[in-house]
Amino acid sequence: MILGTSKPCLDLPKEIDKMYIDCNMILNIIKSYIVVKNTSILDIGCGNGFYVFGLADYVKCIYGLDPSNEMLESANNNQKFFNKKNVKFYNGSIENNHLKNKFDIVMFTYSLHFTDDSNASLLLAIKKLVPNGLLVIIEPNKKYISSKLLIGHNNFDKKYYELKQQQLIKTRHNVYMFAKKHTLLYTKFNDKNFIAVIRI
Ligand SMILES: C[S@@+](CC[C@H](N)C(=O)[O-])C[C@H]1O[C@@H](n2cnc3c(N)ncnc32)[C@H](O)[C@@H]1O
């Protein structure tokens, strides 16, 4: 069962500081492994473009892919605000898309656990990478999800929360198993998220 979201949870132009803080943290990690300014990036599950717009100034080009029309509408509205020339958005999922390009970096940004089968999604993602490309996975962790799902509030849905936790644990496990077949360059598990960088 996939626990999805179809509504952008941030009004990006009002959250610019947060966007750049999060994206700088990612840039600081990946710059140890690649010359970032020359890179092409695919953000799978780009949502409203949080990472696309936050990284666009530092890379050659960045494409966002998302199956949700509502998310893409929000991303395209945000593009009117940010007006980045090296950004494009595509409608599609990791399982079903028409993208032919290969990228230096493919990212899942809080999206891998939404896909039907995270193992299969990781295998599909590496087909979008150039040889020796980087796969970057950012997933939410327990504390972050607890605050998003309003633990302690009257309308807190315990069953939904527990399913979501199971899904996150399973996805992280699959990432570690997948990384064993490649080169795990970096992994971090903090209050907010889980980050893995894998060289393919
Ligand atoms: C929590 S949002 C993350 C949005 C954005 N990356 C961010 O960090 O703000 C998860 C996104 O994954 C997308 N998604 C769900 N299933 C997907 C799939 N199979 N392939 C690609 N994206 C998917 C959803 O439409 C949603 O926009």
Ligand as a Chemical Component Dictionary entry (heavy atoms), coordinates in Angstrom:
data_LIG
# 
_chem_comp.id                   LIG 
_chem_comp.type                 NON-POLYMER 
_chem_comp.pdbx_formal_charge   0 
_chem_comp.three_letter_code    LIG 
# 
loop_
_chem_comp_atom.comp_id 
_chem_comp_atom.atom_id 
_chem_comp_atom.alt_atom_id 
_chem_comp_atom.type_symbol 
_chem_comp_atom.charge 
_chem_comp_atom.model_Cartn_x 
_chem_comp_atom.model_Cartn_y 
_chem_comp_atom.model_Cartn_z 
_chem_comp_atom.pdbx_ordinal 
LIG C1  C1  C 0  6.731  14.100 -0.146 1  
LIG S1  S1  S 1  6.670  14.548 -1.820 2  
LIG C2  C2  C 0  8.315  15.204 -2.048 3  
LIG C3  C3  C 0  8.320  16.381 -2.959 4  
LIG C4  C4  C 0  9.665  17.090 -3.104 5  
LIG N1  N1  N 0  10.680 16.228 -3.630 6  
LIG C5  C5  C 0  10.115 17.699 -1.794 7  
LIG O1  O1  O 0  11.072 17.188 -1.214 8  
LIG O2  O2  O -1 9.505  18.671 -1.353 9  
LIG C6  C6  C 0  6.763  13.004 -2.683 10 
LIG C7  C7  C 0  6.592  13.141 -4.183 11 
LIG O3  O3  O 0  6.824  11.882 -4.809 12 
LIG C8  C8  C 0  5.952  11.792 -5.914 13 
LIG N2  N2  N 0  5.797  10.372 -6.312 14 
LIG C9  C9  C 0  4.929  9.463  -5.816 15 
LIG N3  N3  N 0  5.077  8.291  -6.452 16 
LIG C10 C10 C 0  6.057  8.455  -7.370 17 
LIG C11 C11 C 0  6.656  7.606  -8.365 18 
LIG N4  N4  N 0  6.259  6.350  -8.516 19 
LIG N5  N5  N 0  7.636  8.119  -9.161 20 
LIG C12 C12 C 0  8.041  9.397  -8.992 21 
LIG N6  N6  N 0  7.526  10.252 -8.077 22 
LIG C13 C13 C 0  6.543  9.785  -7.277 23 
LIG C14 C14 C 0  4.657  12.429 -5.393 24 
LIG O4  O4  O 0  3.804  12.837 -6.448 25 
LIG C15 C15 C 0  5.188  13.595 -4.586 26 
LIG O5  O5  O 0  5.281  14.773 -5.345 27 
# 
loop_
_chem_comp_bond.comp_id 
_chem_comp_bond.atom_id_1 
_chem_comp_bond.atom_id_2 
_chem_comp_bond.value_order 
_chem_comp_bond.pdbx_ordinal 
LIG C1  S1  SING 1  
LIG S1  C2  SING 2  
LIG S1  C6  SING 3  
LIG C2  C3  SING 4  
LIG C3  C4  SING 5  
LIG C4  N1  SING 6  
LIG C4  C5  SING 7  
LIG C5  O1  DOUB 8  
LIG C5  O2  SING 9  
LIG C6  C7  SING 10 
LIG C7  O3  SING 11 
LIG C7  C15 SING 12 
LIG O3  C8  SING 13 
LIG C8  N2  SING 14 
LIG C8  C14 SING 15 
LIG N2  C9  SING 16 
LIG N2  C13 SING 17 
LIG C9  N3  DOUB 18 
LIG N3  C10 SING 19 
LIG C10 C11 SING 20 
LIG C10 C13 DOUB 21 
LIG C11 N4  SING 22 
LIG C11 N5  DOUB 23 
LIG N5  C12 SING 24 
LIG C12 N6  DOUB 25 
LIG N6  C13 SING 26 
LIG C14 O4  SING 27 
LIG C14 C15 SING 28 
LIG C15 O5  SING 29 
# 
